[in-house]
Amino acid sequence: MDNRKHIISKILSRFRGWIQAAAALLTNPHLPNFFKGGIYQGKAKAVCVPGLNCYSCPAAAGACPIGSFQAVVGSSKFSFSYYITGFLILFGVLLGRFICGFLCPFGWLQDLLHKIPGKKLSTERLRPLTYLKYAVLFFTVIALPALVVNDVGMGDPFFCKYLCPQGVLEGAIPLSAVNPGIRSALGHLFTGKLMILIGVFVLSVLFYRPFCKWICPLGAFYALMNKVSLLGIKVDEHRCISCGACRRVCQMDVDVTSSPNHTECIRCGKCINACPTDAVSFCYGFASDSNRNGEKK
């Protein structure tokens, strides 16, 4: 059983790039819409996708959970969405930040940008910035849309409107490229978010996944679920030789042996491939035979 588990873990980690590409395509299958200047508006748009993917993308098949949550919180008609909150909790419990590592289109884009040749910088000394995404989640996704409202009780989707670079990349740029009306309506708000997008692009070349580490509110939510998610990373302490290979290869600055299910772990599986003794693997369910959450027995 252990050998089968290690084989599956290695296959997942080795083919992660292909899985990410497939997830991005399945999330955005309506590619002809890029040439039509419109977005898909079928019934599937009422269903959230697990990763960060803009509703306004012409090819998008579903809705972004962050955008959907803000739309409900900022509505004068609803004060809370059990569906969207339940969706996030369900996927958080089932997969945790595996979604960030394998299923998020914007995470995959950052991975591709980081492959561009050039000097790479470590984020280990910038760890305090990882707490910023929790502030973004609380203030721009939850508090401000609910508290800062207009005369009819409507709140703005602050994150999507003022911060999210994915909306500019997937929505504003392709739509304005083929739609003169949208192009003529672009203003200072678009310019500001375009600067954020360019900044994320540049930082992604230099640092590994800066948006995921420091800004993404969806990543912040899934990070909170990492310790309780059914899918996790397990370290077999009987096989581990404390060589440090897993820690050296981790670009999310996680010490896998001491905290395999750290909030910053995106389940990318690089530690699994790096381990010379097959001590590290994915596990699913409520494991009790090892230090699933970094607590040695």
N, C-alpha and C positions, 0 to 999 in steps of 0.2 A: 504493500500500500504506500509506503514511504517513497519507494522508487518511482511509482506511478505519479505520485504527487510532485516529485522533483522534476520528472519529465515534462509534466503539464506546465509547471512553473517556468521552466527554461524555454519551452515553446512560446508561451505567452510573452515573456520578456524579449526574446529574440525577434519575434514578429510584431513587436509593438508598433513600429512605424506603419506597417501595412494595416494593422487594426485601427490606428488613428486615422489613416486615409479613408478607410471604409466607413468609419463612424462619421467623418466630415461629409462624405458623399451621401450617406443615408440621411443625415440631418438636412442636407441641401440638395435634393434630387432634381428640383425643377430648374435646371440650368438654362433652358431656352428663354426663361423670363429675363435673364440678364440682357437680352437683345431687344426685349419688348418694353422695358421701362416700367414694368408693373410688378407687383408681388403676388404670390400665390395666396388666395383667400378662401381655400376650401375648408371643410369641416376639421381637417387635421390641425389647423392653426389654433384650435381650442385646446390642444394637447401640448403639454410642456415637453421639451427635450431635456435630457439630463445635464448637458454642458452649456457653456456660455455661447449662444448663437442668436444673432439679432432677428427679431420678428420681422423687421423691415427688409431683410435680405430678399431679393427677388426669388432666390432658389429655395428659401427656407420652407421646410415642411411643417414645422411646429413653432411653438412660442418659447421664448427664453423664460426660464422660471423667475429670474430677477425682474425682468420687465413686467411679467404677469403679476408678480407679487406687488410691485409698486403701483400698477394700474388699479389693483383692488384697494390697497391701503389708501391711495389718494382719491378714491372715488367718494362721492357724496352719498352713494347708495349703500355701499358695503364698508364695514369697518375691519373685517377679517375674512380671509379666505381659507377655509378648512381644506379645500381641494389642493391648492398650491402648497400650503404648509405641509399637508399630509404627503404630497408628492416628494417634496424635498426631504422630509424625515424618512420616508420609505427608501429612497435611493441612498440617502446617507447611511442608513442602517445596513442596507444590502451591500453597498460597495465602498462607502467612505470616499477618500480622495483617489481611489482607482479611477473615478470619473475624470478627474483632472489629468491623470497620467495616460489614460487610454481613450477617452470618449469626448473630450472637449476640443472642438475645432480651433479655438484661439490658443489653447495650450500647444496643439500640434504646430500651429504657425510659428510660435515662439521657438519650438524645438528646431524647426527648419531654419529660422533666422540665425540661431546660435551655431549652426553648422557652417555659416559663411566664414571662410578663413580670415584670421586676424587675431589680435591679442585678446585673450579671455581673462576676465577679472573674477576673483572669488567674492562671494557674498557673505562669507562666514563672519567677517567683522561687522556686517550690516544687519545682524540678526534682530536688533531692536525694531527695524523697519517692518518685520513680519507682523507686528502687532497693529500696524496701520490699517490692514485690510479689515480688521474687526471693527475699527472706528468707522470705516467706509460702510460696512454692512449696517451698523447700528444707526448712524446718522443719515446717510443718503438713501438707504433702502427702506428703513423702518420709521425712524423718528420724523425727519423733515417732511416726507410725503403725507404723514398723518397729521402733523401739527401746523405746518405752513400751508394754509389753504386760501383760496380766493373768496369772493363774495358769495359764491354758490356752494362753497364747501369742498371745492376740488383742489387737490394737492398735486404738485408737479412730480413726475418720476425723476427725482434729482440725479440719481446715478446715470440713468440712460440719457437724460437730457444734457447733463453738463460734464460727465466724466468718461463714459464708456467709449473706448476707441473702436470696439467691435461694431458699434452702430454706424460709425463713419465709414469703416472699411467695407462692411457688407451692405449697408443701406444707402447712405448719402452719396458716396462716390459712384457706385454703379448706376443708381437711379438718375442722378444728375447728369451722368455721361450721355444718356440716351433720351432724357426728358427735359426739353428746354424750359418748361414751366418750373420744375423743381430746381433747375440750375439757376434760374433768375431769382429764386427766392433765397438762395444761400446767403448767409450774412456772417456777422461776427461770431455767432455761436458755432457755426460750422468751422470757421477759421480756428477758433480756440480748441475745438475737439480734434481738428486735423493736426494741430501742433502736439497734442497729447499722443495721437497715434504715431506720429513721426518719432516722438521721444521714446515711446515704447519699442518701436522698431530698432532704433539705435541702441537702446539699452539691452535689447534682446540679443543683439550681436555680441555685446561686451559681457553681459551677465546671463546666467541661465535662468530663464523664466522670471524676469523681474515683475511682470504684471501679476502672475500667479502668487508670487511670494509676498508682494507688498500691497497690492491694490484690490485684487478680485474679491468681491463680496460673496460670490458663489463658492469660491475656494475657501473662504473663511467659514462659511456654514458647514461645508463638507469636512473641513479640518476639525471642527468641534465634534463631528461624528466619528472621527477616526478611531478613537479608543473603544467605541462600542460597535463598530461596523462588523458584520459577519465575515467580510473578506479582509484579511489582514496579512501581515508578514510574521512568520514564525522563525525563530532562531533555535536550532537544536544545540543545546549547551554541551551535549556529549560529543558532538562532531566539531564544534567550534574550536579553533586553535588560537584564537585572539591574534590573528595576523594583521588585522586592520585593513584588509583589502576592501571590505564592504564600505567602510567609512571613507576611504580615499576615493572611491568611485562615485559616491553619492553627491550629486550636484544640488541637492536640497539641504545640504549641511546637517544631515541626520546621522547620529551614531547608532547604527542599526543594532548592534549587539546589546546596547544598554536600553534602547527605546525603539524597538522595531515598528511600533505603531504610533510614532510621534505625529503630532498634528501637521508637521510639514511634509511628511512622507506622502508622495503621490503614487505609490505602488508601481513605479516604473519598471522595477525588476532588475535594474543594473547591478544591485548588490547580489542578486541571485546568480547572475552570470559570472560575477567576479569571485565568488566564494570558491576556493580550491577544494573544499571538502564537502560541498553540497549541504552545508549546515543551514543555509537560508532558503526559505521557500514560501510560496503563498499558502495560506491556510483558509479554510472556510468553515464557519460554524463557531461554536463556543469552545475553542480549544482549551484543554486543561493539562495537556501532557508536556508543556514547555512554557517558556517565558513569553507568552503571546503579547503581553503588554509590557515586556521589559522587566518583569519581576522574577528573579531566579528563585527556584525552589530549593 
